[in-house]
């Protein structure tokens, strides 16, 4: 088992390192001339300049584009003569009615090769999902007594029966067969412990597993498929491999969102004596179960390596099933190293001397290129034309500081712990600025947004950091102007050092940097509504705080004026952007620059008042612009529809600058993705805000607030999510909830994750800036 664990861990590490090798982000800002502007916080570090280290060699194509869907069994269903739940695994908690925890009423315990759950409460419920109608279910629970000696069970509103635990030790309780049929979808099993034990135990009872069994499955000879027994090293014909071992009738099914050009690769074998039958199948919410491969295998034949095309399933969320149909007299069917591999061509990494990341706050998509009508943002339009656009780019939270923290660290919010507006970025979280410094490079960060001031931990590791407050009479273009001045100085001093430049702009967010004369020229003429340029943030905050939805809405006239204010403010920043682009072109650095332009958090759509930090996790706030200008302007004007996230931007920058991949990083190199290197599966993208979550996976979206029941929608058929598909699409519902639960725990345990949130020491200057910002 230890060899298996090491082998599986090695396979996992190879895949993650390869995925981490996909990185590239592009954003920039520029200013027309470097006028003198008051700084609010400045930190300068001088370090000896050394030649940059060579970028790491690209990883093999196979590992770079392989997915391991059966690696994490917490995301999978295990069936052995009926649905099986291993209570000794932490994954059992994902059946606890859409709660993300923490849990104290049931705790998993394990030692050596034994594991069970300790029940500290008398009443506990578990959800289970059926793929098709079920008649004659037989419930079985393997348990031992504590302070209770009896267990009663009911399914939904139907009582199943009561069983008594007799004597000490674990025993299998077999309840009467349920006569009433169960429909496909979600059901609840309610367990209640009662009776009085002979001794005062410190717990109510203990249980190893729950089995929703087929009555034909013999209870006496049942060999429970614990997770620890499903994996082992198996040697066939002298060839050892890590594998999944299944008794018949048994199967493991894991959800996967298949991408075009993918195939499943694995080895099949019979471990023990005789012959067995292995089957690979796929199931969706719509349509019959599809058999992809079925093969009879012999114990004397060794490993049979197979490839199964998944092209007919491209674009779908499926349950991919490995099934032991029969396994002979004493043997088991084994599946070695199942992986999904992309058959697209390998693409070399793009390298850059300079990476520029421009993050603009509060961007409405309709105000940005490509325009349907004439707009004044000519430099942004020029940048967009030279860039690759990612219209499905999605941020991991609606906290502006949390988004930037992910962009600079490559860690999701649950790992960097910037989970509320009052949190700061912990010093233990490594940033791109520090990684650039380790490679003898240089970096600078210029911010005009209060949420990325020094009080929130963003000043760390930069050669130059400056923050500009909206309280002072400072132009919104100041961060771009300072960035241009810094870069101009660096280019005069040295030509070989790798550099990172980050600019966080006001973008379309109030307060808007406009004079009264400029406002008077805006549409609609003779506007008499509440919106003002300088007090816009404060006014909209008051509007958002109204108790009734009707009071939070803006009129159509207000929306017309609001967008006119945003566009006029963006036009000034666009001129500064053009100045930065001109510097790069004049300095002959444009061709060697990775330039990324993106947003932090979307302002929200009409009719309610927009903006506000930490708003609900709606798609109109999570989906923001992302343009990436690749070195050499490769793929200029291309549109990549694949869902991507902020961790991918971090990985793209790191790859372009030749930074060493962070341990456990799973970000994709968007430069490679843009150049045609396909991915075998679509990744689930989790956004988090406190107990609220929103998981996007392919065309499916699951939104909820733990522990309440979430809603599910198919965005391809219902873009507005007007109809809840949770009960109508049980496969997608269970798959997305399993992934949400597992992702939440996996992200919190990532390498480099902070232990706990830290409170930001907000000074008077920062407090004033936030107030003017509308927070």
N, C-alpha and C positions, 0 to 999 in steps of 0.2 A: 504493500500500500504506500509506503514511503517513496518507493521508486516511481509509482504511478503519480503521486502528488508532485514529485520533482519534475517528471516528464511533462505533466499537464501544465505546471507552472512555467516550464521552459517554453512550451508551445505558446502559452498566453503571452509571455514576455516578448517572444519573437514577433508575434502579431502586433502587439502594442507599440513596440519600437518601430515597426514598419509604418504603422499608422501615424506615429509621431513624426516620421520623416516627411509628412506632407504638410508644408506650412507656407503661408504667404499672406501678408496683409498690405493693403495699400491705402493710405489716406493722406491728404495734404492740405495745407492752408497757406495763403500768401497775403502779403500786405503791400500796398502801393507806397513804397518808401518807408524808411525806418524813423518815424518821428518819435520824439522823446515822450515816454509815458510813465507815470508813477507806478512803481512796483509795490506790491503789498507783501509779498514774501519771496525772498530770493535765497537760493543756496547754491554755492559754486564749489565744486571739488576739482582740483587739478590732479591729474595722474600722469605718470610717464607714458608716452605714446610708444607702442611697440607694433611691429608688423602683425596684421591679423593672422590668426591660425587658419589653416586650411579647413574647408568645410569637410565634414565626415563623408566617407564614401557612401553612395546610395546602397540601400539594402536590397536583397534579392527581390525580384518582382513578385514571386509567389507569396512570400511572407508579407509584402507590402499591401497585398490586396486579398487577404484571406480573412474570413470571419469564422468564429468558433461558436455557433449557436448553442451547442450542447455543453459548453464549458461551465456555465453557471446554471446549475439545476434548479436554483430558486426561481428562475423564470419559466420553468418547464412543468408540465403535468406528468405524473407517474401513474400508470395504470398496470395493475397485475390482477387480472380477474375482477376488475372494477377499480375505481378511483382510489388512490392510496395517499394518505397524508402522514408523513413522518413527523411526529410531535417532538422528537429530539433535535430537530433542525430549527434554526431561527426562522427559516422560511415559513414555518407553520403560522407565524403571526400575520402573514399577508392574507390569511383567510378570516381575519377578525373584523369583518364588516367595514371595510374602507377606512380603517384607522391606521395612521402612520406611527402610532405610539407616542410616548414610551408605554410599555406594558408592565404591569406589576402583578396582575391576577394570574398569569400563566408564565412560567419561566422554563426555558430549555436548559437541561443539564446533561453533560457528557463527561465520561471518563473511560479511558482505554477504548474498547470497542462497544461500549454500552452507552445509550442515550435515552432520555425520556423527558417529558414535561412534568413540572411540578405545579399542581393546581392550588392556588392560594385563595380562590373564591369558589363558592358553591355553584354558581351559575355562570356558564361560558357558552358563547355561540360561535359557530364556524360557518363560513359561506362555502358552498361548492357549486360548480357549474356543470351542466349537462349539455352535451353536443346534440343529442337526439332524445326522443321520448324514452322513458325507462319504466318498465313494469316489473314489479316483484323485487325491489331492492332489499338486500340483506345487510343491515348495519352491524359492524363488528368493531369492538374497541378492546385493545390489550391494555390492561390497567392493573394497579395494585392499590390496596386501601391505605388510607392515612387516618385522619380523624373521621372520615366518612366510609361507609361500607356498601352503599347502594348508589346506582347510577340509573337515572331515568333519561329517556331521550325522546325528542319530538322533531319532526321535519316540517318546517313551515308551521302550519297550525294543526298538524296531524300527530297524535301521540303514537310513538313506536312501541314503547314498553318500558319495563323496569327490570334491572338485573342486579343480583347481589354478588359481592366479592366474598369468597369463602376462603378463609385462611390467609396466610402471608404469601408474599411473592406475586409475580405478574401472572395473570391468567387472561384468556381471551373470552370476552363477553359477547355472546351471539344473541342479538335481539330478534324478535319475530319478524318474518318477512312482511314488508309493507305492501298491502294489497292495492292501494290506490296508485294510479300511474302518476309519474312526474313528467312535466313538460320540459322541453329544452329551455335553458336559461339558468338564472341564479336561484339557488335555494339556500335555506338556512337550517343548520343542524343545531338544536338547542340541547345542551347537556346540563343536568342538575344533579349534584352529589348530595346525598342525605344519609341518614343512619348514624350510628355512633360506634366508633372503633373501640377495640379493646384497650388501646393505649392512646395517650395524648400526643399525637404527632404534630410537628410544626407545620403541617400542610394538610390540605383536605384530602388529596389523593394524588397518585402519579399515573401517567399513561404513556405508552410507547408509540402507539399509532392508532389511526382511525381508518377503517376500510369500508367504503361503500361498495359492497361486494355483489357479484353475480351469485345467486344462490347455488349455482352448479359448482362453484369453487369450493373444494373441501376445506373446512376451517381447521381441522386437526393437522393437516399436512401443509398448511400455508407457510411459505417462506417469504417473510416480509421483505420488500425491496427497499431497505434503508439506503440512504444516499451513500453511506460508507461501503456498502456491499455492491453497489452498482459500478464502481470504478476499481480497476486493478490492472496490474501488468499481466499480459497474457502472452505466452510463448506458443506459437504454432509453427511446426516444421522448422524449429530452431530459430525463429525470428520473434523477438520480444517486442511488444508494442503496448502503450497505454490504451485502454479500451473501456467501453461500456458493456456490461454483462447483463443479459436479460433472460429470465425464465419465461417460458410460454405458459399461458397466454399473457404477454406483457408488452408494454410499449412506453417509450418516453417521447413526448411531443413538446416542441419548443417553438414559440412564435418567431417569425422572420418576415421582414419586409423585403421582398426580392427585387433586385435591380436588374436591368437588361444586361445580357452577356454574362450570366452567372451559371455555375455548375456546382453540384455537390460531389465531393470526393471523399472516399472513405474505404476502409478495408472490412470485409465480411469474413467471419469464421465460425467454426463450431468448436467450443472448448469442452473437452470431455470425450465421451464416446457417442457413436451413432451419427445420425444426420439431423439437421434442423432446417427450418425454412425462415429466411429473413425477408422482411418486407419494408420498403420505404414508400411512404404515402404523404399526401398533402391534403389539407382540409381548409376550407374557407367558410365564411358565414353564408355564402350563397353558392349553390351548386353541390353536387355529390362529392364524396371523398374520392380523391384521385390516386390510383396506384401508380407510382413512378417506377418501381422495380420490385420484383419478387424472385428470389433465387433459393434453390435447395443447395445446402452446403454440407460437406462431410468433414469429420474431425481429422481425417488423414490428408486432406487436400491443402492444408495451410491457409494462408491469407489469400482472399480473392479481392484484388483492388478494383474498384468500380468508379465510374464517372457518370453522373446523372445530370442531364441538361435541365435547368430550371427556367429556361426561356419562356415556356408557356405560362409561367406564373409571374412573369415580370410585372412590376407595378402593383402587386397584391400583397396584403398581409395574410400570411398563411401559417397554419400550424404544421410544421414539418415533423413527421412521425417516423421513428425507428421502432420496428415491431418484431418481436419473436413470435412467429405464428405457431411453430412447433420446435421442440428442442431435443428430440430423441429420449433415451431412457435416463441417462445420468448427466448429460451435457447441458450447456447453456449457449445461446446465440450471442456472439460478440461483435461489436462495431468499433473499429479502431479509428481514432483521430478524425472524426467527421468534421469537415470544413467546407465552407462555401467560398469559391474562388472566382474572381473576375477574369474573364478571358480577353479583356481589352489589352492594348499594348502598354508596355512599361514606358514611362516618360521620365527623362532625367530631371533632376531638381533645377530650379531657376535660382541663380545667385544674384545678389545686388550689393553695391557698395553703400547704398543708402536706402533705408526704409523710412517712409513718412506715413504716419497714421494721423489723419484728421478726423476728429469726432465732433460732430455738430449736434447740438441739443435741440430737441423739439421739432423735428423735421416732418412736415406733412408731405407725403409722396407726391401729391398732385402739383406741388410747387417746384418740383425738381425735374431735370431732364429724365427721359425724353419728353419734350413738350408737344402738346397738340396744338398750341397757339404760341405766338411770339412771346418770349419772356426776356427779362433783362439779364439773366444769369449766363452771360456768354462764356465766361471762363469755366464755370461748372459744366456747361454743355460740352465744351472742348475736352474737359477731363473725362466726362462720361463717354464721349465718342472714342477716346483712346483706351478705355477700360473694359474689363469684363464685369458684367452686372450679375448679381446674385439676388433675384427678387424674393427668394424664399429664406433669406437670412433672418435669423430669429435670435433675440437676446435672452439671457437666462433669468432676468428679473425685471421689475419695473422701477427699481432704484437706480438712478443714474450713476451713483458711486459704485454700486454693485456691478453694473455692466462694465465700467472702466476697470474695476479691479479684476474682472475676469479677462478682459482684453490684455492687461499688463501681466497677469500671472499665469494664464492658461488654466486656472482652476475655477470650477463652478462656485456659486455662492455658498453652498453647504460646506465647501472646503475652505474658502477664504474668509468665511464668517462675517462678511459685510451684509447682514441680513435685515437691518433696519436703518432708518434715517439717522439714528443716533449712534451707529457703530462706526468704528474706524478700522482700517486695514491693519491686521496684526503684523508686527515686525518679523514674525517667523515665516511669513508667506513670501517666497522668492519672487522678485519682479524681473521683467525683461531688462530694466535698467541695470540691475545687478549682474545679470547674465552677460550683458554686453560688456560691462566693466571687467568681468572675469576673462573675457576674450581680448582685452586691451583695446576695446572700442570706446566710443563716446556716445553720450545720449543727452537729450534735453526734453523737458516737458514744460509747456506753456499753457496755462489754464485760465479761462474766463468764466468758469462755472463753479459756484460755491461748493458743490458736493465733492470736488476733487482738490480742495485746498489742503494745506499741510495739516490742519486739525484732524483730517480724516485719513492721514497716513500716506498720502501720495507723493510726498517730497523725497522719498527715500531712494538713494542709489543713483541719482542723476548727476551728470556733470553740471548741468544748469537746470534749475527749477524756478519758475516764476508764476505767481497767481495774481489775477487782476479782479478787483471787486466791482460789482455793478453799482455799489453805493457811490463810488467816486465818479467824477466826470471823466471817465476813461472810455475811449471808443471800443466798441465790440470787436474791432479789427486788431486791437492791441496784441493778443496772443500770436496772430499770424505775422504781424510786423516784427515782434521780438524774435519769432522763429526764423524769419528771413534774415534778420541781422546776425543771429547766432550762427546760422548755417553759412552765411557769407564769410564770417570770420574764420570758421573751421576750414572752409575750402581754400582760403588764402594760405593757411598754415601748413596743411598737409593734404595729400591726394590719396593715400593708401589705406587710411583707417576706416573700418566699418562703423557706420553711424546709424543711430535711431533717433528720429525726431517725432514727438507726439504733441499734438495741439488739440485742446478741448475748447470748442467755440460755443458762444451763446446760440448760434444757428438761428432758428426761428422762435426761440424762447424769449418771453418778456423778462425784464424791461427791454423795449426796443429802442435802439440807438438812433432816434430821429428827432429833428427839431420841430417846433410848432409849425414853421413854414412848410416843412416837408410833409407833415401830417395833413395840413390843410389841403394838399393837392391829391390826397388819396380818395379812392372810392369807399363808400358812396358820398357824393357831394352833400353838404349840409347835414352830415351825420350828427345826431344828437344823443347817441347812446352812451353807455357808461365807459367804454374802453378808452384808455389813454396810453400813450407810448411809454412814459416814464413810470407810471403806476400800474401798468398792465398786469404784472404778476400779483400784486396785492388785490386788485379788483377781481381777477379770476379766482384767486383763492377764496375770497368771500362768496363768490357765486358757487363754487364747488361745495362749500360748507353748508349750503341750504338744506334743510331736512327733507324737503319733498322733491321728487324728480322733476316736476314741472318748473320748480323754482331754480333748478340747476341748469336749465336749458338757455341757450342763447338764441335770439331771434335770427332770422335769415339776414337782416341788415347788420346785426352784430357780427355774424360770421363773415360777411363780405368785408367789413372793416378789419376784422382780425386777420384775414388772409392778406389783405393789402398791407397791413403793418408788418407781417412776417416777411412778405416778399420784398418790401422796401428795405428792411433790415438786412435781409440776405443779400440784396444787391450790393450793399457796401462791403460786406464780407467777401463777396465774389470778386470785387476789384482787388482786395488784398490777396486773395487766392491766386489771381492772375499774376500778381507781382512775384509770388513765390515760384509759380510755374516758369515765369520768364527767367528767374535766376537759375533754375535747374537747366533750362535750355541753353542759356548763355554760357553757363559753366560747363557745358557738354556732359552734364551728369544725368540728364533726363533718361537717356537710353539705359543707364545702369541703376535706375531708381525703381524700387517697389513703392508705389504710391497708393494708399488706401484711404478712401473716403467713406465714412459711415455715420450712423446716428447712435445716440445712447438709448433713449427711450422715446417711443412715439407719443405724440401729444394726445391721441385719441380722436375719434371721429365725432361728427355732429350727431345729435343736437346738444349734448351736455357740454358744459364749459371744459375746455381742454387743459392739458398740462397737469402738474402735480406729481410729486415724487411718491413712489410706493402705491400707485393706484392698482386696482384689481388686474389680474393677469389675463387681459383680453388681447386678442390677436392684433387689434389696431394699435396697441402699444408695444407689443413684442416684435412685430415684423417691421423692421426699419431698413433704410437703404444701405447697400454695400456695393461699392465700386472698387475694383482692384486694377490698377494700371501695372501690368507686368513689365519687367525689364525688356527693353526692345519693343514695347507696345504690342507684344504677341497677343493674338486673339482679340484685337481691338474691336469693340462693338458686340462681342459675343454675349449671349445670355445663357446662364447656367441655371436650370430650374431646380437642381438638387437642394434639399433642405440642409443648411449649414448653420453653424453657431459661432459664438464669440471665441470659444477655445480653438476653433479652426483658424481664426485670424491670428491668434498668438502663434500657433504652430507654423503658419505661413511666413510670418516675420522671422521666426527663429530659423527656419530652413533657409530663407533667402540670405540671412546674415551669417550663416554657418555656425549658429550656436548649437551647443551640445544638447541633444534631446533630453527633456526632463523625464526622470523616472516615472513610468506609468502614464505618460501623456497619451491621450487618445485623439488629439486634434488632427485634422486632415490638412495636408498642404493644398490649399485652394489653387495655387498655381498649377500643380499637376492635374488637379481636377479640371481646371479650365482648358488644359492642353490635351485632354482626352483620356486620362487615366481613370477608368471607371472604378466604382466601388461595388463589391458583390452584394451588399445589403444596405438598405437605408437605415440610418441610426435613429433611435428615439431621442428627441430633444426635450429635456425637462427644464421647465422654468419654475422657480420657487420664490415664495414670499411668505415667510412665517409658516403657518399651517396650510396656506393655500398653494396649490400646484396646478400646472397646466402642462400636459405631456402631448407633444405632437409627434406622430409616427406615421410617415407617409401621408395618406389623405385623412387619417383619423386624428381626432383631438379629444382628449379626456381632461375635463376641468373639474376641480373639486376643492373642498376645504375639510381637512381631516377633523373629526371622524364622520362627517356627513356623506351621504350618498352623492357621488359625482354625476356629471352629465357627459354623454358621449355623442359626438356627431361625426358624420362623414362629410368632410369639407368639399369633396368633389360633387356631391349631390345636394348639399345643404350648406352653402358658404356662410350663411348668417347664423348657423346653429340654432335654427328656430324649432327643431324637433329633436327630442332626446331619443337616441338610438340604443341606450344602455340595455334595455330588455329585448330589443329586436335583433341585436347583433352580439350574441353571447360570446362568440370566439374573440372578436375584437375587444369587447369589454373586459374579459378576463385577461387577455394578453396585455392590454395597456395598463391595467391595474397592477399586474404582476411586475411589469417593468418599472412602473412608478415606484412601487414599494422597494424593489431591489436597487434602483438607481439612487433613491434617497439614502440608503445605507451605504452603498458603494462610494458615492461622492463624499460623504462625510469621513470616510476612512482612506481617502487618497493619500499618496505620498506627498508630503509637504502641507497637508491640511492643518489648519489651526485647531487648537484644542477647544477653544471657547471664544465667544464674541468679546470684543473690547469696546468700552464706552469712549466715544470721541470727546476730548477736552475742548469743547467749543468755546472759543474766546469771543470777546465783544465784537470784534471786527467781523468774524465769521457769522455770528448771530445776526448782525445787521445785514450782511450780504444775503443770507437765507431769507430774511424777512422781505427784502426788496425783490428777491427771486420769486416769492410767493409761497414760501414754506414756513 
